[in-house]
Amino acid sequence: MKRDFERLPTRDDDDNILAVVEAAADSRCKFKYSREWGVFALHSVLPTGTAFPHAFGFIPSTLGDDGDAVDIVVLTDEAPPVGTIVPCRIVANLKAYQKEKGKRIRNDRLLGVAACSERYAKVHHRSDVEKTVLDRIAQFFAFYHREQGKTFEPAGWSGRKAALKAVEAGERKFRRSARKK
């Protein structure tokens, strides 16, 4: 049976935000969900010697300004495999811009923590995450986009409230988009 991961609920019954993993931590491979095929297909590979620092994916039933689901980085105790659904608490938002077809658009990265994490059990707010970790995440995505010939400009981190507003805005865009189809 084919499953449309993009249309899963945004939250679970405990009000955790769901993250669908597209790149495992410590992996060079980024996968992208193919609605047509109902599977995750290899999308890109990072250069030798580099890897995703944390799990990375999307929040289902959301839509960002770039036309894709809202992006999320997930802090977890172990690297969940591609296609895994990770219930998260949202702790921060990396405001970012990218150039696409000559236009500057927002393409934020939310930061979530696996709800059942032991290692990150005390991380509930942006201030609970070391500044160097936040800086490295921002630097990684600038590098990642540069490798694809794109420009990605991190514009600073905001906290949990702004991140949750970004989720809600993504849900509204997704609903409007679904009504148009």
N, C-alpha and C positions, 0 to 999 in steps of 0.2 A: 504494500500500500504506500502510495506517495504521500508525503507529509509536507505541507507548506509552512516551513519554520518561520517565515516572515509574518504569518498571520496567527501565530500563537498569541495567547494573552500577554500583556505587558507585565502583569503582576501575578503572583501566586496567591493562595488563600490567606497567607500571613502578611500580605501587602509588601513582600519583597519584590524588587524589580528583577525580571528574568533577563539573563544574558545568554545569547547563543554564541558559542565559541567558534570562531573562524580561523584563529591562529593560536596554537598552544604556546605556552611560555617555553622559552629555550628552543623554539623551532625556527627554522629559516623559511618555512612554507606558510603562505597565506592562502586560505581557501575561500571560495565565495559560494553562497548557496545559489543553486540553479533551480528556479521555480519550474522551469520547463522539464527538467530531468528529475526533480525531487531529491537531489543529492548535493553534496558539497564537491565542487570541482576545483582543482588547483588553479589559482589565480596568478600568483607570483612567487618568486623565490628570492630571498635576500642573498647578498654576496657572501661568499665563504668567510667565516670568522665573525659573522653577525647573526643575531637572532632576536626574536621578539622577547622583550624583558619580562613581560607578564602576559597572561591570557588576554586575547583581544577578540572582540566580536561586535554584535549588534543587539539592540533591544527590539524585540518583535512588536509588531503593530504600532510602529512609530515611523516618522519620516523627517529627515533633516533637510536643511537648506540645499544640500548637495544632491537631493533626490533619492538618497539611500536611507536605510533605517539609521537611527541614531547610534553612533559608535560608543563602545564602552571598553575600558581596560579593567580587568578584574584581578584583584589581589587574592590569591588562593594559596593553600598550603602545598599543593601538588599541582602539576600541569594537567588540567582536564583536556581530554582529546577533543578534536574538532567535532562539532555537532552536539556537544554536551550542553544541556541547559543548566545554568548556574544561578540559583536564587541569590540575590545580592542586596546589600544595603548601599545606597548611594552616598558617597562622602564628598565628592568634589566635581568640578567642571573645569576643563582646560578650554578656555576660549581660544579659538584659532580661526584663521582665514586661509583660504587656498585659492589659487588662481586656476580657473577652469574655463577654457575657450575664451581667454582674454578678460573674463569677469572675475572679480574678487567676491567670493562667497564665504559664509560662515561654515565651518566644518569642525565643530567642537568634539572633544573626547571626554566622556564622563568617566569618573573613577568610581568603581564599586568594589566592595569587599564581599567575598563569599559568605553567605549568612551563617554557614556552619563551620567557619574557619576557627581553628585553634590559635594559629600563629598571629592572626590579625583580629582576635576577639575584642581587643580594646580600641580598635580603630573605628570611630564613628563620625569623625569630622576631618576636614582637610588638615587642621592643625595637629591631628594625631599621626600624620604621615610626614616623615622626614623631608625637609626641603630638597635635599639632594635627590631623593627618589622622585619627587615631582619634577625637578629640573631634568632628570635623566629621561623621564617619560616624554616630556615636551621635546627634548633634543632628539630622542629616537624617532618621533613622528616627523620632525623636520628632515632628518636623514632618510627615512623610509620614502617620503614623497619625492625628495631630491633624486633618489635612485630610480624613480619612475618618470623623471623629467618634469615633475610638478613642483610648485612652490607651496610651502606650508609654513605659515607664520604664527607661532604660538603668541598669544597676547595676554597671558597670565591666568592664574588659577582663581576660581571663586569657590565658595563653600557649598554645603549641602542644599541650602534653600534654592540657590540659583540652579544647581544641578537638577533638582526635582522639578523646577519650573521648565527646564529644557526638556525633560521627559514629558511633561504635560503638553507643552507646545508640539512636540513630536507626535503625541497621540492625536491631538486635534488635526494636524496636517494629514496624518494617515487617514482619519475618518473622512475628512473633506475629499481626499484623493479617491478613497473607496467609493464615495457617493457619485463621483464623476464617471466612474467606469460602468 
